[in-house]
């Protein structure tokens, strides 16, 4: 059930988080956007776990802002 809730939140524009789920010592933030054809693309930002908690909120905000910017540029073009 938790995985379904997380997937639903991510689809609504929230950032996905991986806490050493893929590689030890590496955490990551990720998000996605669609092009005009409806294809989905993703962006992942790996961060060493020793720094992750200190910079997580800043990186989340920056990732969201950049994903929104990309989405806007795609639909303007």
PECORFEN-V946986 format. One record per backbone hydrogen bond with DSSP energy under -0.5 kcal/mol. CO is the residue of the C=O (numbers start at 1). NH is the residue of the N-H. E is the energy in kcal/mol with one decimal. If there is no record, write none. Layout:
co->{CO CO}
nh->{NH NH}
e->{E E}
This chain:
co->{1 2 3 4 5 6 7 8 9 10 16 18 18 23 25 26 26 27 28 29 30 31 33 35 39 41 43 44 45 47 48 48 49 51 51 52 52 55 56 57 58 59 60 61 62 63 64 65 66 67 68 69 70 71 72 73}
nh->{5 6 7 8 9 10 11 12 14 13 30 20 28 26 49 20 23 47 18 45 16 43 41 38 35 33 31 46 29 27 51 52 53 54 55 55 56 59 60 61 62 63 64 65 66 67 68 69 70 71 72 73 74 75 76 77}
e->{-2.1 -2.5 -2.5 -2.3 -2.2 -2.4 -2.2 -1.1 -1.9 -1.8 -2.0 -1.0 -2.3 -1.8 -2.5 -0.8 -0.5 -3.4 -2.5 -3.3 -2.9 -2.7 -3.0 -1.8 -2.1 -2.2 -2.1 -0.6 -1.7 -3.0 -1.8 -1.3 -0.6 -0.6 -1.5 -0.6 -1.5 -2.7 -2.8 -2.3 -2.4 -2.8 -2.6 -2.3 -2.5 -2.6 -2.3 -2.2 -2.7 -2.4 -2.4 -2.5 -2.3 -1.9 -1.5 -1.9}
